[in-house]
Amino acid sequence: AVVSTQSTGHACCLDSYPPIAYLSQTSHQLMGMVHRFNSAGGMRAGYTFDAGPNAFLFTTAAHTADLRSWVEREFADRVSEVIECRVGSGPLVQIDIGEDKL
């Protein structure tokens, strides 16, 4: 769903006047790589972009190492940093003001 929604958003921007093209050639190549990655083993990754050409890839823990190796192999000369994030424990209470003060 992320991939489909992102592609629809980009198509809408291109259909505006004047057209807004925020994805770079590398962005398009990365999208193609994710589609090839998924073709090689089923739906294992997705992508989206921020308000510019910066990609965010999504996958599960089981496919992280494989996806990272694809990115590093295909984009070694163009990717400056790969940041790997995991689901945390959730929000933490920093200051408990007590319900009686709400």
N, CA, C and O of each residue as an XYZ file, in Angstrom:
408
protein
N       0.818     -1.192      0.000
C       0.000      0.000      0.000
C       0.865      1.260      0.000
O       0.514      2.245     -0.649
N       1.992      1.243      0.719
C       2.868      2.420      0.754
C       3.383      2.730     -0.641
O       3.369      3.885     -1.068
N       3.840      1.699     -1.357
C       4.379      1.888     -2.699
C       3.307      2.454     -3.614
O       3.570      3.398     -4.359
N       2.117      1.903     -3.573
C       1.027      2.351     -4.434
C       0.636      3.799     -4.127
O       0.462      4.602     -5.044
N       0.499      4.130     -2.855
C       0.123      5.486     -2.461
C       1.191      6.489     -2.871
O       0.871      7.573     -3.359
N       2.457      6.135     -2.677
C       3.550      7.031     -3.046
C       3.548      7.271     -4.550
O       3.714      8.407     -4.996
N       3.364      6.219     -5.329
C       3.357      6.355     -6.788
C       2.192      7.205     -7.260
O       2.336      7.987     -8.200
N       1.043      7.064     -6.621
C      -0.129      7.873     -6.966
C       0.125      9.341     -6.651
O      -0.246     10.218     -7.432
N       0.755      9.612     -5.511
C       1.077     10.988     -5.138
C       2.034     11.627     -6.129
O       1.867     12.787     -6.507
N       3.037     10.865     -6.548
C       3.995     11.398     -7.520
C       3.314     11.643     -8.866
O       3.583     12.651     -9.520
N       2.440     10.736     -9.284
C       1.718     10.913    -10.549
C       0.852     12.178    -10.508
O       0.754     12.902    -11.499
N       0.235     12.434     -9.367
C      -0.593     13.635     -9.207
C       0.270     14.892     -9.345
O      -0.135     15.859     -9.990
N       1.452     14.874     -8.741
C       2.367     16.028     -8.849
C       2.798     16.251    -10.301
O       2.877     17.389    -10.762
N       3.073     15.172    -11.008
C       3.482     15.300    -12.415
C       2.343     15.800    -13.295
O       2.579     16.421    -14.331
N       1.092     15.525    -12.877
C      -0.076     15.917    -13.658
C      -0.498     17.363    -13.379
O      -1.383     17.887    -14.054
N       0.120     18.002    -12.403
C      -0.226     19.391    -12.102
C       0.424     20.323    -13.125
O       1.256     19.898    -13.925
N       0.033     21.600    -13.089
C       0.681     22.562    -13.970
C       1.140     23.749    -13.152
O       0.319     24.375    -12.480
N       2.397     24.079    -13.182
C       3.450     23.325    -13.878
C       3.731     22.007    -13.146
O       3.500     21.904    -11.941
N       4.219     21.021    -13.861
C       4.485     19.722    -13.246
C       5.531     19.831    -12.127
O       6.495     20.591    -12.223
N       5.313     19.066    -11.091
C       6.261     19.019     -9.976
C       6.930     17.647    -10.021
O       6.287     16.621     -9.801
N       8.218     17.648    -10.305
C       8.981     16.392    -10.370
C      10.042     16.433     -9.284
O      11.101     17.036     -9.459
N       9.752     15.788     -8.163
C      10.698     15.830     -7.046
C      11.572     14.592     -6.943
O      12.540     14.594     -6.182
N      11.267     13.548     -7.674
C      12.084     12.334     -7.630
C      13.243     12.455     -8.617
O      13.078     12.944     -9.735
N      14.394     12.007     -8.190
C      15.589     12.053     -9.030
C      15.736     10.752     -9.817
O      14.964      9.811     -9.632
N      16.719     10.714    -10.680
C      17.008      9.484    -11.428
C      17.339      8.354    -10.445
O      16.918      7.215    -10.643
N      18.080      8.665     -9.406
C      18.409      7.661     -8.391
C      17.142      7.182     -7.681
O      17.026      5.998     -7.363
N      16.193      8.085     -7.428
C      14.915      7.697     -6.814
C      14.214      6.653     -7.669
O      13.746      5.636     -7.156
N      14.141      6.903     -8.967
C      13.485      5.958     -9.876
C      14.238      4.625     -9.925
O      13.617      3.563     -9.976
N      15.563      4.679     -9.908
C      16.349      3.452     -9.920
C      16.144      2.654     -8.633
O      16.106      1.424     -8.662
N      16.012      3.352     -7.510
C      15.764      2.672     -6.250
C      14.390      2.004     -6.250
O      14.243      0.889     -5.748
N      13.388      2.677     -6.809
C      12.061      2.065     -6.910
C      12.141      0.793     -7.743
O      11.548     -0.225     -7.385
N      12.877      0.849     -8.858
C      13.049     -0.340     -9.694
C      13.752     -1.459     -8.949
O      13.396     -2.627     -9.104
N      14.756     -1.112     -8.134
C      15.468     -2.122     -7.362
C      14.529     -2.807     -6.372
O      14.585     -4.027     -6.215
N      13.665     -2.038     -5.701
C      12.716     -2.634     -4.747
C      11.769     -3.578     -5.475
O      11.453     -4.649     -4.958
N      11.312     -3.202     -6.661
C      10.426     -4.091     -7.431
C      11.162     -5.371     -7.839
O      10.583     -6.457     -7.804
N      12.430     -5.247     -8.223
C      13.217     -6.448     -8.561
C      13.455     -7.304     -7.323
O      13.377     -8.531     -7.397
N      13.743     -6.678     -6.193
C      13.934     -7.382     -4.924
C      12.684     -8.198     -4.594
O      12.782     -9.359     -4.196
N      11.514     -7.588     -4.761
C      10.260     -8.291     -4.478
C       9.979     -9.387     -5.510
O       9.435    -10.435     -5.162
N      10.342     -9.158     -6.766
C      10.137    -10.175     -7.809
C      10.959    -11.424     -7.535
O      10.583    -12.525     -7.938
N      12.082    -11.248     -6.849
C      12.975    -12.372     -6.571
C      12.512    -13.206     -5.384
O      13.079    -14.270     -5.135
N      11.495    -12.759     -4.640
C      11.100    -13.549     -3.479
C       9.786    -13.147     -2.845
O       9.580    -13.415     -1.662
N       8.896    -12.520     -3.577
C       7.621    -12.095     -3.010
C       7.723    -10.717     -2.390
O       8.797    -10.117     -2.360
N       6.600    -10.218     -1.893
C       6.557     -8.879     -1.304
C       7.370     -8.868     -0.013
O       6.917     -9.337      1.031
N       8.581     -8.324     -0.110
C       9.497     -8.290      1.037
C       9.876     -6.891      1.446
O      10.416     -6.696      2.535
N       9.609     -5.901      0.598
C      10.004     -4.527      0.908
C       9.044     -3.541      0.247
O       8.359     -3.862     -0.724
N       9.018     -2.346      0.798
C       8.243     -1.253      0.237
C       9.070      0.017      0.337
O      10.134      0.023      0.956
N       8.588      1.088     -0.268
C       9.308      2.362     -0.220
C       8.325      3.510     -0.157
O       7.157      3.381     -0.523
N       8.819      4.617      0.309
C       8.120      5.888      0.219
C       9.201      6.963      0.183
O      10.382      6.661      0.354
N       8.810      8.196     -0.036
C       9.755      9.309     -0.112
C       9.277     10.435      0.779
O       8.080     10.575      1.029
N      10.218     11.242      1.261
C       9.835     12.432      2.000
C       9.364     13.473      0.986
O       8.986     13.103     -0.126
N       9.373     14.726      1.322
C       8.917     15.763      0.391
C       9.943     16.046     -0.696
O       9.832     17.044     -1.409
N      10.920     15.192     -0.827
C      11.952     15.326     -1.851
C      12.341     13.953     -2.351
O      11.527     13.029     -2.315
N      13.565     13.800     -2.816
C      13.992     12.540     -3.417
C      14.541     11.515     -2.425
O      15.087     10.493     -2.840
N      14.404     11.770     -1.123
C      14.987     10.884     -0.116
C      14.081      9.688      0.156
O      12.929      9.844      0.562
N      14.611      8.509     -0.073
C      13.823      7.278      0.046
C      13.833      6.726      1.456
O      14.805      6.865      2.198
N      12.727      6.097      1.803
C      12.598      5.330      3.037
C      12.128      3.942      2.631
O      11.070      3.792      2.019
N      12.911      2.934      2.970
C      12.569      1.560      2.622
C      12.028      0.865      3.859
O      12.482      1.113      4.976
N      11.055     -0.006      3.647
C      10.442     -0.761      4.731
C      10.570     -2.244      4.439
O      10.369     -2.687      3.308
N      10.903     -3.000      5.463
C      10.953     -4.459      5.338
C      10.809     -5.042      6.736
O      10.715     -4.302      7.715
N      10.791     -6.354      6.827
C      10.724     -7.011      8.127
C      12.130     -7.409      8.558
O      13.062     -7.392      7.755
N      12.275     -7.762      9.819
C      13.583     -8.162     10.349
C      14.158     -9.334      9.552
O      15.372     -9.421      9.368
N      13.306    -10.221      9.088
C      13.775    -11.399      8.347
C      14.445    -11.038      7.024
O      15.255    -11.814      6.516
N      14.122     -9.871      6.457
C      14.646     -9.496      5.139
C      15.615     -8.305      5.186
O      16.102     -7.868      4.144
N      15.895     -7.784      6.373
C      16.724     -6.584      6.499
C      18.111     -6.763      5.900
O      18.549     -5.929      5.108
N      18.806     -7.826      6.262
C      20.180     -8.025      5.768
C      20.206     -8.178      4.257
O      21.089     -7.637      3.592
N      19.247     -8.907      3.712
C      19.186     -9.115      2.262
C      18.916     -7.795      1.543
O      19.573     -7.496      0.546
N      17.964     -7.003      2.030
C      17.655     -5.717      1.407
C      18.846     -4.772      1.507
O      19.176     -4.083      0.541
N      19.492     -4.736      2.667
C      20.672     -3.876      2.842
C      21.753     -4.240      1.825
O      22.373     -3.349      1.244
N      21.988     -5.541      1.601
C      23.024     -5.949      0.643
C      22.650     -5.531     -0.778
O      23.527     -5.148     -1.552
N      21.373     -5.594     -1.134
C      20.930     -5.120     -2.454
C      21.217     -3.626     -2.596
O      21.764     -3.195     -3.611
N      20.854     -2.839     -1.590
C      21.065     -1.383     -1.642
C      22.551     -1.067     -1.747
O      22.960     -0.260     -2.581
N      23.351     -1.698     -0.907
C      24.791     -1.424     -0.914
C      25.441     -1.851     -2.226
O      26.374     -1.196     -2.692
N      24.966     -2.929     -2.822
C      25.537     -3.392     -4.096
C      25.130     -2.480     -5.250
O      25.971     -2.113     -6.071
N      23.874     -2.116     -5.322
C      23.378     -1.349     -6.470
C      23.601      0.156     -6.358
O      23.586      0.858     -7.368
N      23.808      0.660     -5.135
C      23.914      2.110     -4.957
C      25.146      2.508     -4.151
O      25.148      3.554     -3.503
N      26.172      1.702     -4.182
C      27.385      1.954     -3.384
C      27.980      3.336     -3.643
O      28.520      3.954     -2.726
N      27.891      3.822     -4.866
C      28.487      5.109     -5.211
C      27.539      6.292     -5.012
O      27.958      7.438     -5.178
N      26.265      6.046     -4.659
C      25.288      7.133     -4.562
C      24.595      7.247     -3.216
O      23.992      8.282     -2.932
N      24.658      6.229     -2.385
C      23.991      6.280     -1.085
C      25.015      6.678     -0.034
O      26.032      6.008      0.148
N      24.733      7.774      0.651
C      25.698      8.266      1.636
C      25.527      7.606      2.994
O      26.484      7.517      3.764
N      24.317      7.142      3.299
C      24.085      6.578      4.624
C      22.863      5.667      4.603
O      21.848      5.992      3.986
N      22.964      4.538      5.271
C      21.831      3.641      5.471
C      21.584      3.592      6.968
O      22.455      3.182      7.735
N      20.398      4.010      7.382
C      20.037      4.002      8.796
C      19.005      2.904      8.997
O      17.949      2.903      8.366
N      19.319      1.985      9.869
C      18.429      0.863     10.147
C      17.687      1.139     11.447
O      18.310      1.359     12.486
N      16.364      1.127     11.394
C      15.533      1.397     12.568
C      14.714      0.156     12.905
O      14.406     -0.662     12.039
N      14.378      0.042     14.154
C      13.544     -1.063     14.620
C      12.394     -0.494     15.449
O      12.459      0.638     15.930
N      11.362     -1.283     15.605
C      10.240     -0.891     16.438
C      10.719     -0.857     17.880
O      11.361     -1.797     18.350
N      10.412      0.204     18.565
C      10.823      0.355     19.957
C       9.762     -0.132     20.924
O       8.806     -0.801     20.530
N       9.932      0.200     22.166
C       9.016     -0.245     23.217
C       7.780      0.642     23.327
O       6.891      0.364     24.132
N       7.715      1.690     22.542
C       6.561      2.582     22.577
C       6.866      3.844     23.363
O       7.989      4.031     23.832
N       5.858      4.722     23.513
C       6.087      5.986     24.205
C       6.382      5.767     25.685
O       5.864      4.839     26.306
N       7.209      6.624     26.228
C       7.564      6.564     27.644
C       7.081      7.821     28.343
O       7.140      8.912     27.775
N       6.608      7.679     29.561
C       6.195      8.829     30.353
C       7.457      9.475     30.915
O       8.210      8.837     31.651
N       7.687     10.734     30.572
C       8.859     11.454     31.052
C       8.565     12.168     32.367
O       9.400     12.190     33.271
N       7.379     12.747     32.468
C       6.968     13.453     33.681
C       5.540     13.024     33.986
O       4.650     13.176     33.149
N       5.326     12.500     35.156
C       3.978     12.092     35.569
C       3.409     13.215     36.423
O       3.799     13.384     37.578
N       2.464     13.999     35.838
C       1.893     15.127     36.582
C       0.688     14.698     37.424
O       0.160     15.488     38.206
N       0.263     13.456     37.263
C      -0.868     12.961     38.046
C      -2.192     13.359     37.438
O      -2.348     14.460     36.909
N      -3.152     12.439     37.520
C      -4.468     12.689     36.918
C      -5.213     13.816     37.602
O      -6.012     14.501     36.964
N      -4.968     14.025     38.891
C      -5.695     15.060     39.631
C      -5.325     16.473     39.165
O      -6.033     17.426     39.492
N      -4.247     16.625     38.420
C      -3.811     17.945     37.940
C      -4.212     18.210     36.491
O      -3.904     19.271     35.947
N      -4.893     17.262     35.867
C      -5.331     17.453     34.487
C      -6.632     18.187     34.403
O      -7.135     18.427     33.305
